[in-house]
Amino acid sequence: MIIIAIAACAAAILLAVLFCLYRRQVQKTCRQLSFLREHTTNLRLTSDLPFGELNQLTDCINELIDDSRKIRLEARLQENRLKETITNLSHDIRTPLTSMDGYFQLLLESDSPAERDRYLSIIQNRIKSLGDMLEELFTFARLQDADYQLPTERIDFARCIFDTVFSFYEEFRKKGIEPSADFCDGHLFVTGNEEALRRAVQNLIRNALVHGHENFILKLYEEDGQAVFRCANQVEHPEEIDITRVFGRFYKADSARTHTSAGLGLSIARELTERTGGQIRAQLSGNLFEVEIRYPLDA
């Protein structure tokens, strides 16, 4: 009986010690959690007891803390992107509006019919530029919706490219540009979305018309089982172009900043191309900037 009493006493003392240790560990964990909640730190919870279940619980809580940190970091990045977007939008929309206001004042003060016609023409161009910019923003906003679908089907890549390029004939003529066009003969069938491809090619050509200097090159060909369209042009200040950012939203090289675009053309072209099974890339060779769209040929 004495041995049993001693054993019971020892067990009770051991349980009391374990209870105190567990309680101390819980209090320590609470203090650590309180500190992590109030401070931005990379510290993690620690456990002083060599018990598997307690250590497993600590690891699970640390994983939740890591996930929470990632969520907060992404939220901050999204907030910064939103601020940047609003800043860029404010600048790009305010520029044509300020310009129009100035020409309206000149229009009201002018008594010359020729001057008034010129001011009206400039105002109309600014309104068109603003409309194009808002259309860019609307398209970009739609493409940010993960549920927005672009259905694909078998399309004639070559015919779509030819028709789209030909639609710019008048703009080429007005600017005195004679592009070097090298188009293969025949059809190139791919799986894609014709409207998305047309819009992407339009954005490539408009980007070249706005920012290009000379040596306008357009090529359509087949390579390694792919249909390829390449649009290239010389630029005056290649050192100002960050080739790693040209497909980023609102990206503009400093010397090419203009009221005619929100800087979304190439970003939209990338979204439209990649969402419909194609690939798009850009490269800068000396002062020659080129963008290439590729789609796998249908068998």
Wavefront OBJ file of the C-alpha trace (Angstrom):
o trace
v 0.000 0.000 0.000
v 2.870 2.350 0.858
v 4.473 1.705 -2.554
v 1.182 2.388 -4.304
v 0.732 5.602 -2.303
v 4.260 6.717 -3.175
v 3.697 5.910 -6.868
v 0.406 7.796 -6.855
v 2.098 10.730 -5.154
v 4.912 10.727 -7.715
v 2.413 10.532 -10.578
v 0.428 13.414 -9.111
v 3.606 15.498 -8.747
v 4.622 14.642 -12.346
v 1.181 15.585 -13.649
v 1.323 18.826 -11.680
v 4.735 19.638 -13.141
v 3.542 18.821 -16.684
v 0.442 20.922 -16.147
v 2.592 23.849 -15.003
v 4.894 23.425 -18.013
v 1.951 23.263 -20.423
v 0.383 26.288 -18.784
v 3.655 28.217 -19.007
v 4.007 27.237 -22.677
v 0.437 28.360 -23.417
v 1.097 31.688 -21.711
v 4.317 32.092 -23.708
v 2.484 31.287 -26.954
v -0.196 33.862 -26.112
v 2.468 36.497 -25.469
v 4.171 35.636 -28.771
v 0.885 35.850 -30.662
v 0.081 39.189 -29.037
v 3.510 40.505 -30.062
v 3.114 39.242 -33.644
v -0.329 40.870 -33.883
v 0.991 44.270 -32.815
v 4.313 44.290 -34.688
v 5.496 43.698 -38.239
v 8.142 41.029 -37.801
v 9.370 37.746 -39.261
v 9.510 36.059 -35.856
v 7.807 32.674 -35.470
v 6.272 30.818 -32.541
v 8.600 28.557 -30.573
v 7.980 25.673 -28.226
v 10.195 24.701 -25.268
v 8.574 21.322 -24.595
v 9.635 18.154 -26.440
v 6.087 16.966 -27.073
v 5.126 16.058 -30.638
v 1.510 17.201 -30.431
v 2.480 20.602 -29.009
v 5.200 21.085 -31.615
v 2.783 20.071 -34.368
v 0.287 22.649 -33.100
v 3.044 25.302 -33.080
v 4.004 24.417 -36.663
v 0.382 24.684 -37.817
v 0.034 28.118 -36.209
v 3.311 29.210 -37.852
v 1.946 28.121 -41.239
v -1.182 30.206 -40.648
v 1.030 33.156 -39.680
v 3.066 32.729 -42.881
v -0.128 32.621 -44.964
v -1.383 35.735 -43.207
v 1.885 37.533 -43.975
v 1.612 36.599 -47.651
v -1.976 37.884 -47.757
v -0.977 41.179 -46.110
v 1.968 41.572 -48.490
v -0.227 40.940 -51.521
v -2.802 43.391 -50.166
v -0.110 46.063 -49.846
v 1.117 45.339 -53.376
v -2.434 45.583 -54.707
v -2.930 48.844 -52.833
v 0.282 50.251 -54.328
v -0.766 49.096 -57.804
v -4.152 50.759 -57.329
v -2.488 54.021 -56.271
v -0.179 53.830 -59.282
v -3.122 53.116 -61.566
v -5.111 56.072 -60.253
v -2.071 58.357 -60.592
v -1.465 57.272 -64.187
v -5.140 57.551 -65.093
v -5.340 61.019 -63.602
v -2.331 62.173 -65.608
v -3.345 60.545 -68.892
v -6.941 61.762 -68.802
v -6.082 65.231 -67.502
v -3.587 65.862 -70.334
v -6.075 65.862 -73.259
v -8.715 67.610 -71.149
v -6.284 70.436 -70.297
v -5.286 70.666 -73.950
v -8.908 70.855 -75.073
v -9.661 73.578 -72.539
v -6.776 75.659 -73.877
v -7.913 75.317 -77.477
v -11.503 76.120 -76.514
v -10.256 79.395 -75.052
v -8.325 80.127 -78.254
v -11.398 79.233 -80.281
v -13.572 81.689 -78.338
v -11.024 84.488 -78.688
v -10.275 84.006 -82.387
v -12.029 85.978 -85.144
v -10.260 84.155 -87.979
v -12.345 81.432 -89.670
v -9.159 79.573 -90.647
v -7.850 79.606 -87.081
v -11.220 78.559 -85.703
v -11.323 75.601 -88.120
v -7.809 74.600 -87.075
v -8.681 74.801 -83.378
v -11.848 72.764 -83.960
v -9.833 70.113 -85.795
v -7.352 69.895 -82.913
v -10.170 69.662 -80.365
v -11.798 66.853 -82.372
v -8.486 64.973 -82.432
v -8.139 65.386 -78.668
v -11.679 64.070 -78.155
v -10.889 61.057 -80.348
v -7.683 60.454 -78.390
v -9.620 60.576 -75.132
v -12.193 58.150 -76.546
v -9.435 55.739 -77.632
v -7.876 55.976 -74.199
v -11.142 55.190 -72.437
v -11.680 52.239 -74.801
v -8.217 50.951 -73.820
v -9.120 51.249 -70.149
v -12.457 49.475 -70.664
v -10.795 46.584 -72.524
v -8.048 46.320 -69.909
v -10.612 46.263 -67.088
v -12.527 43.429 -68.782
v -9.344 41.405 -69.209
v -8.614 41.667 -65.473
v -11.759 39.646 -64.784
v -10.707 36.001 -64.441
v -14.205 34.920 -65.517
v -14.071 36.867 -68.793
v -13.953 34.282 -71.574
v -12.527 34.585 -75.085
v -13.885 31.665 -77.142
v -11.497 30.109 -79.637
v -12.068 28.459 -83.001
v -10.175 27.644 -86.184
v -9.286 30.939 -87.903
v -7.177 32.042 -90.848
v -4.256 33.790 -89.170
v -2.826 35.054 -92.483
v -6.082 36.583 -93.723
v -6.766 38.272 -90.380
v -3.262 39.785 -90.323
v -3.493 40.974 -93.934
v -6.932 42.576 -93.456
v -5.844 44.305 -90.237
v -2.629 45.685 -91.710
v -4.435 46.875 -94.848
v -6.946 48.792 -92.694
v -4.035 51.077 -91.653
v -3.277 52.056 -95.255
v -4.693 55.563 -94.841
v -2.731 56.180 -91.632
v 0.467 55.022 -93.306
v -0.224 57.357 -96.227
v -0.918 60.375 -94.014
v 2.335 59.850 -92.132
v 4.267 59.294 -95.360
v 5.259 55.787 -94.261
v 5.908 52.963 -96.693
v 6.293 49.884 -94.505
v 8.451 47.020 -95.665
v 5.880 44.213 -95.857
v 6.994 40.626 -96.353
v 3.968 38.354 -96.213
v 3.944 34.673 -97.122
v 1.427 33.365 -99.627
v -1.487 31.125 -98.764
v -3.431 30.456 -95.599
v -2.159 29.853 -92.086
v -4.856 28.275 -89.942
v -4.615 28.396 -86.163
v -6.895 27.997 -83.151
v -7.611 31.430 -81.739
v -10.069 34.295 -81.528
v -10.189 36.464 -84.646
v -11.357 39.627 -82.895
v -8.714 39.252 -80.183
v -5.985 38.699 -82.804
v -7.166 41.690 -84.807
v -7.156 43.917 -81.714
v -3.693 42.713 -80.671
v -2.243 43.438 -84.129
v -3.933 46.854 -84.189
v -2.275 47.698 -80.877
v 1.132 46.612 -82.178
v 0.822 48.786 -85.285
v -0.553 51.791 -83.384
v 2.287 51.519 -80.913
v 4.771 51.535 -83.788
v 3.028 54.484 -85.479
v 3.127 56.543 -82.288
v 6.585 55.646 -80.999
v 8.376 54.520 -84.142
v 10.950 56.622 -85.950
v 11.454 54.919 -89.332
v 12.237 51.560 -90.958
v 8.745 50.163 -90.417
v 8.886 46.366 -90.976
v 5.943 43.942 -91.125
v 6.464 40.213 -91.647
v 4.082 37.268 -91.818
v 5.543 33.786 -92.132
v 5.530 30.172 -90.965
v 8.307 28.879 -88.716
v 8.692 25.623 -86.789
v 5.019 24.734 -87.083
v 3.880 28.194 -85.995
v 2.224 31.159 -87.688
v 4.237 34.286 -86.918
v 3.533 38.001 -87.293
v 6.339 40.458 -86.593
v 6.034 44.227 -86.304
v 9.294 46.203 -86.033
v 10.331 49.841 -86.172
v 13.287 52.037 -85.323
v 13.153 54.151 -82.169
v 15.045 57.373 -81.502
v 15.937 56.695 -77.874
v 16.411 52.931 -77.354
v 18.252 53.591 -74.084
v 14.974 54.782 -72.546
v 13.135 51.535 -73.273
v 13.036 48.871 -70.557
v 12.361 45.757 -72.609
v 11.374 43.823 -69.459
v 8.491 46.236 -68.804
v 7.050 46.978 -72.246
v 4.101 44.637 -71.658
v 3.408 46.111 -68.220
v 0.322 48.202 -67.724
v 0.729 51.970 -68.132
v 4.354 51.564 -69.218
v 5.689 54.406 -71.354
v 9.245 55.343 -72.192
v 9.808 58.900 -70.933
v 10.489 60.506 -74.294
v 7.468 58.786 -75.820
v 4.901 59.987 -73.288
v 1.873 61.171 -75.209
v -1.742 62.140 -74.743
v -2.888 59.614 -77.351
v -2.516 56.506 -75.216
v -2.902 55.275 -71.658
v 0.100 52.989 -72.074
v -2.043 49.858 -72.162
v -1.766 48.860 -75.831
v 0.983 46.250 -75.522
v -0.368 45.012 -72.184
v -3.758 44.400 -73.802
v -2.069 42.729 -76.800
v -0.319 40.316 -74.445
v -3.514 39.481 -72.543
v -5.503 38.900 -75.748
v -2.766 36.760 -77.293
v -1.963 34.585 -74.315
v -5.619 34.067 -73.360
v -6.323 32.622 -76.805
v -3.400 30.205 -76.977
v -0.724 32.387 -78.570
v 2.633 33.760 -77.490
v 3.957 37.302 -77.682
v 7.457 38.641 -77.101
v 9.416 41.845 -77.605
v 13.081 42.504 -78.201
v 15.356 45.463 -78.827
v 18.278 45.076 -81.225
v 20.216 48.320 -81.324
v 17.555 50.889 -82.152
v 15.184 48.356 -83.747
v 12.231 47.502 -81.512
v 10.128 44.522 -82.548
v 7.153 42.607 -81.228
v 6.253 39.127 -82.410
v 3.004 37.152 -82.128
v 3.015 33.369 -82.578
v 0.284 30.743 -82.723
v 0.709 26.972 -83.278
v -0.532 25.935 -86.714
v -3.530 23.642 -86.870
v -2.711 20.220 -88.248
l 1 2 3 4 5 6 7 8 9 10 11 12 13 14 15 16 17 18 19 20 21 22 23 24 25 26 27 28 29 30 31 32 33 34 35 36 37 38 39 40 41 42 43 44 45 46 47 48 49 50 51 52 53 54 55 56 57 58 59 60 61 62 63 64 65 66 67 68 69 70 71 72 73 74 75 76 77 78 79 80 81 82 83 84 85 86 87 88 89 90 91 92 93 94 95 96 97 98 99 100 101 102 103 104 105 106 107 108 109 110 111 112 113 114 115 116 117 118 119 120 121 122 123 124 125 126 127 128 129 130 131 132 133 134 135 136 137 138 139 140 141 142 143 144 145 146 147 148 149 150 151 152 153 154 155 156 157 158 159 160 161 162 163 164 165 166 167 168 169 170 171 172 173 174 175 176 177 178 179 180 181 182 183 184 185 186 187 188 189 190 191 192 193 194 195 196 197 198 199 200 201 202 203 204 205 206 207 208 209 210 211 212 213 214 215 216 217 218 219 220 221 222 223 224 225 226 227 228 229 230 231 232 233 234 235 236 237 238 239 240 241 242 243 244 245 246 247 248 249 250 251 252 253 254 255 256 257 258 259 260 261 262 263 264 265 266 267 268 269 270 271 272 273 274 275 276 277 278 279 280 281 282 283 284 285 286 287 288 289 290 291 292 293 294 295 296 297 298 299
